[in-house]
Amino acid sequence: MRRREFLLSTMAMTAAGLAPRSTRAADGWVEILIDEPRGEIAPELHGHFTEHLGGVVYDGIWVGEDSKVPNLNGIRKALVEHMRQLKAPVVRWAGGCFADSYNWRDGVGPRAKRPVRSNFWTVDPELWKAPDGPQKYEPNTFGTAEFMRFCQLCGAKPYLAANLRSLTPNDFDDWVDYCNSPAGRTTLAQIRASDGSQEPFNVLYWGIGNESWGCGGDFRPEEYAIEFRRFISWVPDYGLKLRYVASGPGAAMDDAQIAWTRGFLQELVAKSAETLNRVYGLSMHYYCWTSGKGDSLDFTVDDWYQLLLQADVMESLITKHWLAMGEFDKDHKVKLVVDEWGAWHRGPAIDPRYLFSYVPTMRDALVTGITLDTFHRHPEKLAMCNDAQLVNCIHTLFLAREERFAPTPVFHVFDMYKAHQSGQALRFMCDAPSISFGTGKRFWGLAGSASLHGKTVVVTVVNPHASEPRAAEINLRGGSARSAKATVLAAPDIHAHNDFDHPQAVEPKAAPADVSGARFSWTFPPASVTKLEIELA
């Protein structure tokens, strides 16, 4: 008998002895194996991403010291406060595709003397038609020192993306010098001091290019591997062990993307397998795209399920690329870094200047829960993950325009899931009736993840059914519940969302959690994300 069949049979035989805590019979089960840890859930798996794209930086993060918007040295105060609440671990900058057109020298020195450039994204017709502003013509007011100040205020580590397409390894060395050289020791350290920081920033995470198969240079993987080796060779590290992230495969589940992973690693180790010792991670990007109208607010139930089904592809992407990496890196010294992920809709736009902006709904909240749970189930494979993007853009956590500010349902899922950070991931298994939709399409009925923190087990579960609750028997293998707290993010309408006029329309709610013992019942509301914090006896 297979393990799954055995567990189902065992639960069916013991269910009669359980005191039911729901009004309906259990139609699913959840197994949490407390004695089978999978590895630590690094806080960096809950990272974020910012790019000079639309309203992310200007109006989003940066409002200026003289703005009527409450700010901390020019940085939006409300955003900082919410990032602190999240315990945001790391933020990636300056892109994205913008990074491979960005000269870091444009963003240092006196702001009044910094050059104004056409933003990379003016290649998009929608931005070109939009009103003029910093989103279109980059003033470089927000540069390296301003980004570092933002990270320091938030308590997050910086992750910088270096320009490989249009700058040189020497330019990269100089950026490391500007960021990390000791106080007063080099000319670039003196420029850093004039920008407000005499002490080094001590940046550890460095991306070497971005999407080098596309906007980052249209390289073949073998060509990029050669460039990557040039960029990381003999970089001054000032006593730090710099963590280099290579530009990895794109956002498609096809042989070409797996071929990039293989081709890059094969060429990387061609000179010496020791090169792997200097590679922290291989990046991977994946976006799930809207079906139907492509509208973030106007969608059908089938559109709802189709997007959640696409989000679930993340699991197979991680597994397939991990196996391909193992062909050349037997000891798996190099981890995956999913430094761009999220749902991509066409609009409606928050503001015509905010390219790729939209208002997220409960649908995007469930995409977030599905994706973070996937990361938690694979902690041994992942070094960092970065949601794209932080504010006023794709899969955004926040909406911001002038004085107005609103957290989205995506923010609330991150806030619920922060309880997993630094915990030991536990083996998590579940089953519930699958969902049928469209023409012959099927989707699972429950999924989630679990982590152990001393005597506390954190469990998060997504019920994707648009209209039906799921009653499940929860089994703690190797432990027994003494008490629990529950938090639920749900809404009567799958289109529910927050906006500037209704910033608290969707918020998590505490739910009664009268549970005890090794087995108990729980009902997950329809279209919901649930967190259980279980204190073990």
C-alpha positions, 0 to 999 in steps of 0.5 A: 500500500502506498504511503498516501493510501495508508495515511488516508486509510488510517485517518478514515479508521480513526476519524470516528473517535475525534470530537468534531469542531466543524459543522460539516464532515471532513472532506480533506486531511492535513498531515504535519510531520513534526519529526521530519524537518526539511531545513531552515526557512531563510527570511530571505525567501520573503524578499522584495524587489524595486525597479525604476519602473512606473510608480515604484521609486518616484511617488512610491518609495521616494517623495523628497524631503520637501514633500507634503507626504510624511517622509523620512529624509525623502522616503515615504514614512508609511511605506517604511512603517509597513516594511518594518511590520513585515520584517522585510529581510532583503530588497533588490534594486535597481532592476530588472531590465532597468539595471542593465541600462543603469550607470550607478555613477549617475546616482551619486554625488550632489543631487542637483548635479546628477544627469537626467536620462530617458528611463529604460522603460520608455521603450514601452508605448504606454509609458511614452504616451503618458505625461512627462515625469520622473517615471519617464525621464530619470532624474537620478534623485534616488541613487545608491545612497538613497536606496541604502537609506531606505533599506536601513530604515526598513531593517532590510539587507540590500541586493544590488543588480549590476549592469552587465549589458552596457558597463564593464567589470571595472565599473562593477569593481568601482561600485563595490568600492563605493559601497564597501570600502573603509571610511575615508580610504578611497576616493569613492569612499569619500564620495560615499561620505559626501552622500551621507554615509562615511561608514561602508554599506557592506553590501553582500548580495550582488546580481551580475546582470539581469535576464541576460537571455533577453533585455540584459544582452540577448546572450546565449548561456555560454556567452553569459557564463564567460561574462559572469566569470569576468565580472566576479574575478578578483573583485575587492571584497574588503573582508566580506564574502560577497554573494554573487547571483548569476542571471538564470532562466526566464519565465517559461516552462520549456526546454529552452529555459532548462537549456539555459541552466545547463548551458550556463553551468557547463560553460561556467565550470569548463575552466574549473569546477572551483568557480562554483565556490564563488557563486551564491545563487542562480536566479530564476524568474516566473510570472503567472499571466492573466487569462480572459480579459487580463483585467485585475478587477474584472475576471470570471471564476475560471479566470480565478482558477487559471491564475492559481493553476499557473502560480502552482507551476512554481513547484515544478520549475524549482524541481526541474531547474534544481535537477538540471543544476545537479548535473554540473553541481553534484554537491548543490553548492549553488542555490536557486534565487527566485528574484522576480515572481508574481501575477501580471495583469493588464490593469486598470492602471493606478495612474497613467504614469505608473507602467504595469500598475494595477489593483490586486484582489483576493486572487493575488492574495492566494497567488502569494500564499501558494507561492510562499508555501511552495518556497517553504516546502523547498528550503534546501533549494532556495537562497532568496526570493523577491516578490515583484514589485513592492509598490505601484506595480506588478503584484504590488504590496502597496498602492501609493499616490501623493498623500494616499497610501493603501496596503493590498491583500498581497501585503497581508499575506506576507504579514501573516506568513512572516511567522514562518521566517527562520523556522524549521520547515516541516514535511507537509502533506494534504489532500482534498477533493480537486476542483474542475474548471474550464475544459478538462482542467483540474486543480488541487483542493488544499495546499500549504506549508508548516514550520517549527519554532521551538514549541510552536508550529506555524501552519499556513493553508490556501483553500482555492475553491471560489465558493466552498469551504473545506473541512479537514482533519489535521494530524500532528505527527510527533506532537500534540496541540495544547492551544492555537491561534488562527488568522484568516484572510477571506472576503465574501467576493473573490474580487474584493480589494483595497484601494485609496478610498477603501484601504481596509476593505480586505484585512486578516481576522482572528478566528476562534481556535479551540483545538487540542490533541494530536488530531483536530478538525478545521474548516477553511473558508472559501477563497481563503488564506489561513494561518494556525499558530499551534502551541505544542503540549 
